[in-house]
Amino acid sequence: MAKPDPLHFLNSPRKDPEVVPVKIRVEGWQEIYGQYESKGAADQSSRCINCGNPYCEWECPVHNFIPDWLRLVRQGRLFEAAELSHQTNSLPEICGRICPQDRLCEGACTLNDGLGAVTIGSIEKYITDEAVKQGWRPDMSGIKPTGRKVAIIGAGPAGLGAADILVRNGVEAHVFDKYPRIGGLLTYGIPPFKLDKDVVETRRELMEGMGVKFHLGVEIGRDRTLDQLLDEFDAVFLGMGTYRYVRGGFDGENLPGVHEALPFLVGNISRVLNEPMEGFEPIDVSGKRVVVLGGGDTAMDCVRTSIRQGATSVACAYRRDEENMPGSRREVGNAKEEGVEFLFNRQPVEILGDDNGVTGIKLVETRLGPPDERGRRRPETVPGSEHVVEADSVIIAFGFRPDPPEWLTKLGVTCHEDGRLQVGENGQASFQTSHPKIFAGGDMVRGSDLVVTAVFEGREAAKSMLETLGVGEQRSLRVA
């Protein structure tokens, strides 16, 4: 095998996979990023300089063994790269698509300072996609059944992460979800142009092949009770995410033509999939002037969905400047390319209209003041700067908060004031709630956050359950 060139990162610049041209991609729902071929993946992997202290790993919430699987790709050892990738991440092909790498691993890459970061996300996606095409499946040889079984409520990232760790350690994992597909918001919230739903279905097939048992279309509290699960299983994991949207608290939020982000996105995906979802009728903004309020990735999903639906114009109003937007810079760039107008340093005051619908939104300009308790500079309104932007439809994307169901709180599981579940307190094990058999992780515990952090917490909660159940981990890590 040829000795790697230590200056390859200079001789071969960063090259991302091909991107679908704007004029084509706004007319459909297909993913906009292409895929490397083996030669391109090896070339880009060879740009890694194998830092002595790999900042990319530390900045990754699941602490992926990034330099190691980049080296395996360079060496053509694809199946080994896939195995190693899965030792830290239960959904690598999904995180490779939707993680904000510019703020995480690639942002921390040593080469990011003027030389072009290694294309970590695209290579992570390539590893699993291509390995599965070539016949790779997770190695479950040597797994010894323990006779233990765990119920997981929620087939989103946290629940899937927990199920992955449990079955790899001989524990039966039964995943319950009220929707007909797995993935939670991976399937029903994230638009197909970022994450093709066949990718999630492939993950389902992989996990079923590992022994995970999915019970879909089953709603806890309606079809099964929590008491039944506690009687039948050795432990229960809660990974139901956050679905209660944050209101703005200004006049006009209840006018016709004002929509919450989640129903808008779910309704659109149900139409694209041609699978009607009860309670999520499709919302059509074609031919309308749309204003989206918010600056996170959900807001970017809404503006880019509105473009594809055929809105006359789409604007995004955000109360801070572009530098302080919480969403992925890549997503903001995509939205700009697709024709979205950004109104930075603008805060909504009132949505205008009548019983016939929205006519506009009153905004006020802001400037950034001193930092808040989280270190972010507070937006302060500029006196006398109020102005009206005409609109026919307003979509509110201020984020989501936990909303624990009544059947859970009735059982005495304690929550913080904001609805997040309390775990690991008062002598409890990590991710264990106030009920000794119930564990929780992901957005229900930490609040609305990234997919990759939910995966991490689901996996860590599973490890805590293994310890509590007296089941030791059967696999060692980092064999490369």
C-alpha positions as CSV (number, residue, x, y, z in Angstrom):
1,M,0.0,0.0,0.0
2,A,1.4,3.4,-1.0
3,K,2.6,5.6,1.8
4,P,0.2,8.5,2.4
5,D,1.3,11.9,1.2
6,P,1.5,14.2,4.3
7,L,0.8,17.2,2.1
8,H,-2.2,15.7,0.3
9,F,-4.4,18.4,1.8
10,L,-2.5,21.0,-0.2
11,N,-2.3,19.0,-3.5
12,S,-6.0,18.0,-3.4
13,P,-8.3,20.8,-2.2
14,R,-11.6,20.3,-0.4
15,K,-14.2,19.0,-2.9
16,D,-17.8,18.5,-1.8
17,P,-20.1,16.1,-3.6
18,E,-22.1,17.5,-6.6
19,V,-25.1,19.7,-5.7
20,V,-28.3,19.7,-7.7
21,P,-28.6,23.1,-9.5
22,V,-30.9,25.5,-7.9
23,K,-33.4,25.7,-10.8
24,I,-33.8,22.0,-10.7
25,R,-33.8,21.3,-6.9
26,V,-36.5,23.9,-6.1
27,E,-38.9,22.1,-8.4
28,G,-38.8,18.8,-6.5
29,W,-38.2,17.1,-3.1
30,Q,-35.1,15.0,-3.8
31,E,-31.9,15.3,-1.7
32,I,-29.8,18.1,-3.1
33,Y,-26.4,16.6,-2.3
34,G,-24.9,13.8,-4.4
35,Q,-22.6,11.0,-3.3
36,Y,-18.9,10.3,-3.6
37,E,-17.6,7.5,-5.6
38,S,-15.0,5.3,-3.9
39,K,-12.1,7.2,-5.5
40,G,-13.4,10.6,-4.5
41,A,-14.2,9.4,-1.0
42,A,-10.6,8.1,-0.6
43,D,-9.1,11.3,-2.0
44,Q,-11.0,13.5,0.4
45,S,-10.4,11.2,3.3
46,S,-6.6,11.4,2.5
47,R,-6.8,15.1,3.3
48,C,-7.0,14.4,7.0
49,I,-3.7,15.2,8.7
50,N,-4.4,12.9,11.6
51,C,-4.0,15.5,14.3
52,G,-2.4,14.3,17.5
53,N,-5.4,15.8,19.4
54,P,-8.3,15.3,17.0
55,Y,-10.5,18.4,17.6
56,C,-13.1,17.0,15.3
57,E,-13.7,14.1,17.7
58,W,-14.1,16.3,20.7
59,E,-16.5,18.6,19.0
60,C,-18.7,15.7,17.8
61,P,-21.5,15.1,20.4
62,V,-21.1,11.3,20.0
63,H,-17.3,11.5,19.7
64,N,-17.0,9.7,16.5
65,F,-13.6,8.1,15.7
66,I,-13.3,10.3,12.7
67,P,-9.6,10.1,11.8
68,D,-9.7,6.3,12.2
69,W,-12.6,5.8,9.8
70,L,-11.2,8.3,7.4
71,R,-8.0,6.3,7.3
72,L,-10.0,3.1,6.6
73,V,-11.8,4.7,3.7
74,R,-8.5,5.9,2.3
75,Q,-7.2,2.3,2.6
76,G,-10.4,0.9,0.9
77,R,-11.5,-1.0,4.0
78,L,-15.1,0.1,3.7
79,F,-16.8,-2.6,5.8
80,E,-14.4,-2.0,8.7
81,A,-15.1,1.8,8.4
82,A,-18.8,1.0,8.7
83,E,-18.3,-1.1,11.8
84,L,-16.1,1.5,13.4
85,S,-18.6,4.3,12.5
86,H,-21.4,2.4,14.2
87,Q,-19.4,1.9,17.4
88,T,-20.1,5.5,18.3
89,N,-23.2,6.5,16.3
90,S,-26.4,4.6,15.7
91,L,-27.4,6.7,12.7
92,P,-24.3,7.8,10.9
93,E,-25.8,8.0,7.4
94,I,-28.5,10.3,8.8
95,C,-26.2,12.5,10.9
96,G,-23.9,12.7,7.9
97,R,-26.8,14.4,6.1
98,I,-28.3,16.6,8.7
99,C,-25.7,17.5,11.3
100,P,-24.5,21.1,11.2
101,Q,-20.9,19.9,10.5
102,D,-19.9,23.5,9.9
103,R,-20.5,24.2,13.6
104,L,-19.3,20.8,14.9
105,C,-16.6,18.4,13.5
106,E,-15.7,20.3,10.3
107,G,-15.8,23.6,12.1
108,A,-13.2,22.2,14.5
109,C,-11.0,20.6,11.8
110,T,-7.5,22.0,11.8
111,L,-7.7,22.5,8.0
112,N,-10.8,24.7,8.4
113,D,-8.6,27.7,8.9
114,G,-8.1,28.7,5.3
115,L,-7.3,25.3,3.7
116,G,-10.8,23.8,3.7
117,A,-12.0,21.3,6.3
118,V,-12.1,17.6,5.5
119,T,-15.6,16.7,4.2
120,I,-16.4,14.7,7.3
121,G,-20.1,14.7,6.9
122,S,-20.2,13.6,3.3
123,I,-17.7,10.8,4.0
124,E,-19.7,9.7,7.0
125,K,-22.8,9.4,4.8
126,Y,-20.9,7.6,2.1
127,I,-19.5,4.9,4.4
128,T,-22.9,3.5,5.4
129,D,-24.7,4.2,2.2
130,E,-22.1,2.4,0.1
131,A,-21.3,-0.4,2.6
132,V,-25.0,-1.3,2.7
133,K,-25.2,-1.3,-1.1
134,Q,-22.2,-3.7,-1.1
135,G,-23.9,-6.1,1.4
136,W,-22.6,-4.9,4.8
137,R,-24.8,-5.5,7.8
138,P,-24.1,-4.8,11.5
139,D,-22.0,-7.6,12.9
140,M,-24.1,-9.3,15.6
141,S,-22.0,-12.4,15.9
142,G,-21.2,-13.5,19.4
143,I,-24.1,-11.6,21.0
144,K,-25.3,-13.6,24.0
145,P,-29.0,-13.2,24.9
146,T,-29.5,-12.0,28.5
147,G,-33.2,-12.8,28.9
148,R,-33.8,-9.1,29.6
149,K,-36.1,-6.9,27.6
150,V,-36.7,-3.2,27.5
151,A,-39.6,-1.2,26.1
152,I,-38.7,2.0,24.2
153,I,-41.4,4.7,23.7
154,G,-40.6,6.8,20.7
155,A,-38.9,5.7,17.5
156,G,-37.0,8.9,17.1
157,P,-33.2,9.4,17.3
158,A,-33.0,8.8,21.1
159,G,-35.1,5.7,21.0
160,L,-33.2,4.3,18.0
161,G,-29.9,5.0,19.8
162,A,-31.1,3.2,22.9
163,A,-32.4,0.2,20.9
164,D,-29.1,-0.1,19.1
165,I,-27.0,-0.4,22.2
166,L,-29.5,-2.7,23.9
167,V,-29.7,-5.3,21.2
168,R,-25.9,-5.3,20.8
169,N,-25.7,-6.4,24.4
170,G,-28.2,-9.2,24.2
171,V,-31.3,-7.3,25.5
172,E,-34.6,-7.5,23.6
173,A,-35.5,-4.0,22.5
174,H,-39.2,-3.3,21.7
175,V,-39.8,0.1,20.2
176,F,-43.3,1.6,20.3
177,D,-44.4,4.6,18.2
178,K,-47.7,6.1,17.3
179,Y,-46.7,6.8,13.8
180,P,-46.6,4.2,10.9
181,R,-42.9,4.8,10.2
182,I,-39.9,4.9,12.4
183,G,-37.8,8.1,12.8
184,G,-40.1,10.6,14.5
185,L,-39.2,14.0,13.2
186,L,-36.5,12.4,11.0
187,T,-39.3,11.1,8.9
188,Y,-42.1,13.6,9.6
189,G,-40.3,16.8,10.4
190,I,-37.2,17.0,8.3
191,P,-38.0,17.7,4.6
192,P,-37.0,15.1,2.0
193,F,-34.6,17.4,0.3
194,K,-32.4,17.1,3.4
195,L,-33.2,13.5,4.3
196,D,-34.7,11.1,1.8
197,K,-37.2,8.9,3.6
198,D,-35.9,5.7,2.0
199,V,-32.7,6.3,4.1
200,V,-34.8,6.0,7.3
201,E,-36.5,2.9,5.9
202,T,-33.2,1.3,5.2
203,R,-32.1,2.0,8.8
204,R,-35.3,0.3,9.9
205,E,-34.4,-2.8,7.9
206,L,-30.9,-2.8,9.4
207,M,-32.2,-2.5,12.9
208,E,-34.9,-5.2,12.4
209,G,-32.1,-7.4,11.1
210,M,-30.2,-6.8,14.4
211,G,-33.3,-8.0,16.3
212,V,-35.0,-4.7,17.2
213,K,-38.8,-5.2,17.3
214,F,-40.9,-2.2,16.2
215,H,-44.5,-1.8,17.2
216,L,-45.7,1.0,15.0
217,G,-49.1,2.7,15.0
218,V,-49.3,2.0,18.7
219,E,-49.9,4.9,21.0
220,I,-49.1,4.6,24.6
221,G,-51.9,5.9,26.7
222,R,-54.4,4.8,24.1
223,D,-53.5,1.4,22.7
224,R,-51.2,0.3,25.6
225,T,-50.7,1.7,29.1
226,L,-47.5,2.5,30.7
227,D,-48.4,0.2,33.6
228,Q,-48.7,-2.7,31.1
229,L,-45.2,-2.0,29.8
230,L,-43.8,-1.8,33.3
231,D,-45.3,-5.2,34.1
232,E,-44.1,-6.8,30.9
233,F,-40.6,-5.3,30.6
234,D,-37.5,-5.0,32.8
235,A,-37.2,-1.3,32.1
236,V,-38.8,1.4,30.0
237,F,-37.0,4.2,28.0
238,L,-38.8,7.4,27.1
239,G,-37.6,9.1,23.9
240,M,-40.6,11.0,22.7
241,G,-38.9,14.3,21.9
242,T,-40.4,17.8,22.1
243,Y,-43.6,18.8,20.2
244,R,-45.1,21.8,22.1
245,Y,-44.2,24.9,20.0
246,V,-43.0,28.1,21.5
247,R,-45.5,31.0,21.1
248,G,-44.4,34.6,20.5
249,G,-46.9,36.2,22.8
250,F,-47.9,39.0,20.4
251,D,-51.2,39.9,18.8
252,G,-52.4,38.1,15.7
253,E,-51.0,34.7,16.3
254,N,-54.4,33.1,16.0
255,L,-55.3,34.7,12.7
256,P,-56.2,32.5,9.7
257,G,-53.0,32.1,7.7
258,V,-50.7,31.8,10.8
259,H,-49.2,28.4,11.1
260,E,-47.0,26.5,13.5
261,A,-43.8,25.1,11.9
262,L,-44.4,21.5,12.8
263,P,-47.9,21.0,11.4
264,F,-46.7,22.8,8.3
265,L,-43.7,20.5,7.8
266,V,-45.5,17.3,8.8
267,G,-48.5,18.1,6.6
268,N,-46.2,18.7,3.6
269,I,-44.3,15.5,4.1
270,S,-47.5,13.5,4.4
271,R,-48.5,15.0,1.0
272,V,-45.1,14.2,-0.6
273,L,-45.3,10.6,0.8
274,N,-48.9,10.4,-0.2
275,E,-49.6,9.1,3.4
276,P,-52.3,11.2,5.1
277,M,-51.6,11.9,8.7
278,E,-54.4,12.3,11.2
279,G,-54.3,15.8,12.6
280,F,-51.8,17.1,10.0
281,E,-53.7,18.4,7.0
282,P,-51.4,19.7,4.3
283,I,-50.9,23.5,4.4
284,D,-50.6,25.0,0.9
285,V,-48.7,28.3,0.6
286,S,-48.4,28.3,-3.2
287,G,-48.9,31.8,-4.7
288,K,-48.6,33.4,-1.2
289,R,-46.2,35.9,0.3
290,V,-44.7,33.9,3.2
291,V,-42.8,35.2,6.2
292,V,-41.2,32.7,8.5
293,L,-40.3,33.8,12.1
294,G,-37.2,32.2,13.6
295,G,-33.5,31.5,12.8
296,G,-32.9,27.8,13.5
297,D,-32.8,24.8,11.3
298,T,-36.6,24.4,11.6
299,A,-37.1,27.9,10.2
300,M,-34.7,27.0,7.3
301,D,-36.8,23.8,6.6
302,C,-40.0,26.0,6.5
303,V,-38.6,28.6,4.1
304,R,-37.1,26.0,1.8
305,T,-40.4,24.0,1.8
306,S,-42.3,27.2,1.0
307,I,-40.1,27.8,-2.0
308,R,-40.8,24.4,-3.3
309,Q,-44.5,24.7,-2.7
310,G,-44.5,27.7,-5.1
311,A,-44.8,30.7,-2.7
312,T,-44.7,34.1,-4.5
313,S,-42.1,35.3,-2.1
314,V,-40.4,33.9,1.1
315,A,-38.8,36.0,3.8
316,C,-37.2,34.9,7.1
317,A,-37.3,37.4,10.0
318,Y,-34.8,36.8,12.8
319,R,-34.1,39.0,15.9
320,R,-30.3,38.7,15.9
321,D,-27.8,39.1,13.1
322,E,-26.6,36.4,10.7
323,E,-23.5,35.6,12.8
324,N,-25.7,34.7,15.8
325,M,-28.2,32.5,14.0
326,P,-28.5,29.1,15.7
327,G,-29.1,27.2,12.5
328,S,-26.6,25.6,10.1
329,R,-24.7,28.2,8.0
330,R,-24.9,25.7,5.1
331,E,-28.7,25.7,5.4
332,V,-28.8,29.5,5.4
333,G,-26.7,29.5,2.3
334,N,-29.0,27.0,0.6
335,A,-32.0,29.1,1.5
336,K,-30.4,32.2,0.1
337,E,-29.5,30.4,-3.2
338,E,-33.1,29.3,-3.5
339,G,-34.5,32.8,-3.3
340,V,-35.3,33.4,0.4
341,E,-34.9,37.0,1.7
342,F,-33.4,37.3,5.1
343,L,-34.6,40.1,7.5
344,F,-31.9,40.1,10.2
345,N,-32.2,42.1,13.4
346,R,-36.0,42.2,13.1
347,Q,-38.4,41.2,15.9
348,P,-42.1,40.6,15.4
349,V,-44.5,42.9,17.2
350,E,-47.8,42.0,15.8
351,I,-49.3,39.9,13.0
352,L,-51.8,42.0,11.0
353,G,-55.1,40.9,9.4
354,D,-58.7,40.0,10.0
355,D,-61.1,37.1,9.9
356,N,-60.2,36.7,6.2
357,G,-56.6,36.1,6.9
358,V,-53.1,37.6,7.3
359,T,-52.3,40.9,5.5
360,G,-48.8,41.6,7.0
361,I,-46.5,41.5,10.0
362,K,-45.3,44.4,12.0
363,L,-41.6,44.2,12.8
364,V,-39.2,46.3,14.8
365,E,-35.5,46.6,14.2
366,T,-33.1,45.3,16.9
367,R,-29.5,45.8,17.9
368,L,-27.5,43.4,20.1
369,G,-26.9,44.3,23.7
370,P,-25.1,42.6,26.6
371,P,-24.9,38.8,26.8
372,D,-27.7,36.8,28.4
373,E,-27.3,34.0,30.9
374,R,-26.3,31.6,28.1
375,G,-23.7,34.0,26.8
376,R,-25.7,35.2,23.7
377,R,-26.1,38.9,23.2
378,R,-29.6,40.1,23.9
379,P,-31.5,41.7,21.1
380,E,-32.7,45.2,22.1
381,T,-35.4,47.0,20.1
382,V,-34.6,50.3,18.3
383,P,-37.1,53.0,19.2
384,G,-39.1,54.3,16.2
385,S,-38.1,51.5,13.9
386,E,-41.4,49.7,13.5
387,H,-42.4,48.8,9.9
388,V,-44.8,46.5,8.2
389,V,-43.9,43.6,5.8
390,E,-46.8,42.5,3.6
391,A,-47.7,38.8,3.9
392,D,-50.4,36.3,3.2
393,S,-49.0,33.5,5.4
394,V,-46.8,33.6,8.6
395,I,-45.1,30.5,9.9
396,I,-43.8,30.5,13.4
397,A,-40.6,28.6,14.1
398,F,-39.5,29.6,17.5
399,G,-38.6,26.1,18.6
400,F,-40.3,23.4,20.7
401,R,-40.6,22.5,24.4
402,P,-41.2,19.2,26.2
403,D,-44.8,18.3,26.9
404,P,-44.9,15.3,29.1
405,P,-48.2,13.3,28.6
406,E,-50.7,13.0,31.5
407,W,-50.2,9.2,31.7
408,L,-46.5,9.8,32.6
409,T,-47.0,12.6,35.2
410,K,-49.8,10.7,36.8
411,L,-47.3,8.0,37.6
412,G,-45.3,10.5,39.6
413,V,-42.4,10.9,37.2
414,T,-41.0,14.3,38.2
415,C,-40.3,17.1,35.8
416,H,-38.5,20.5,35.8
417,E,-40.7,23.6,35.6
418,D,-40.2,23.8,31.9
419,G,-41.5,20.2,31.4
420,R,-38.1,18.5,30.9
421,L,-37.9,15.2,32.7
422,Q,-35.7,15.0,35.7
423,V,-33.1,12.3,35.5
424,G,-30.0,11.2,37.4
425,E,-30.9,13.2,40.5
426,N,-31.2,12.2,44.2
427,G,-29.1,9.1,43.9
428,Q,-30.7,7.9,40.6
429,A,-28.5,6.3,37.9
430,S,-27.7,8.3,34.8
431,F,-30.8,9.0,32.8
432,Q,-33.0,7.3,35.4
433,T,-36.1,9.1,36.3
434,S,-37.7,9.3,39.7
435,H,-39.4,6.0,38.8
436,P,-36.7,3.2,39.2
437,K,-37.8,1.3,36.0
438,I,-38.2,4.4,33.8
439,F,-35.3,6.0,32.0
440,A,-35.3,8.9,29.6
441,G,-33.0,10.8,27.2
442,G,-32.9,13.2,24.2
443,D,-35.0,16.3,23.9
444,M,-37.4,15.2,26.6
445,V,-34.5,15.6,29.1
446,R,-32.3,18.3,27.6
447,G,-34.8,20.4,25.6
448,S,-35.0,20.7,21.9
449,D,-31.5,20.1,20.4
450,L,-29.7,18.3,17.6
451,V,-30.4,14.9,16.3
452,V,-26.9,13.7,17.1
453,T,-27.2,14.8,20.8
454,A,-30.5,12.8,21.0
455,V,-28.7,9.7,19.6
456,F,-25.9,10.2,22.1
457,E,-28.3,10.4,25.1
458,G,-30.3,7.4,23.9
459,R,-27.1,5.4,23.7
460,E,-25.8,6.6,27.1
461,A,-29.2,5.9,28.7
462,A,-29.1,2.3,27.3
463,K,-25.7,1.8,28.9
464,S,-27.1,3.0,32.2
465,M,-30.0,0.6,31.9
466,L,-27.5,-2.2,31.2
467,E,-25.6,-1.4,34.4
468,T,-28.9,-1.1,36.4
469,L,-30.1,-4.5,35.0
470,G,-26.8,-6.1,35.8
471,V,-25.9,-6.6,32.2
472,G,-22.3,-5.8,31.2
473,E,-21.4,-4.5,27.8
474,Q,-20.3,-7.3,25.4
475,R,-18.3,-5.1,23.0
476,S,-15.0,-3.2,23.3
477,L,-14.6,0.0,21.2
478,R,-12.1,1.4,18.7
479,V,-10.8,-1.6,17.0
480,A,-9.2,-0.2,13.8
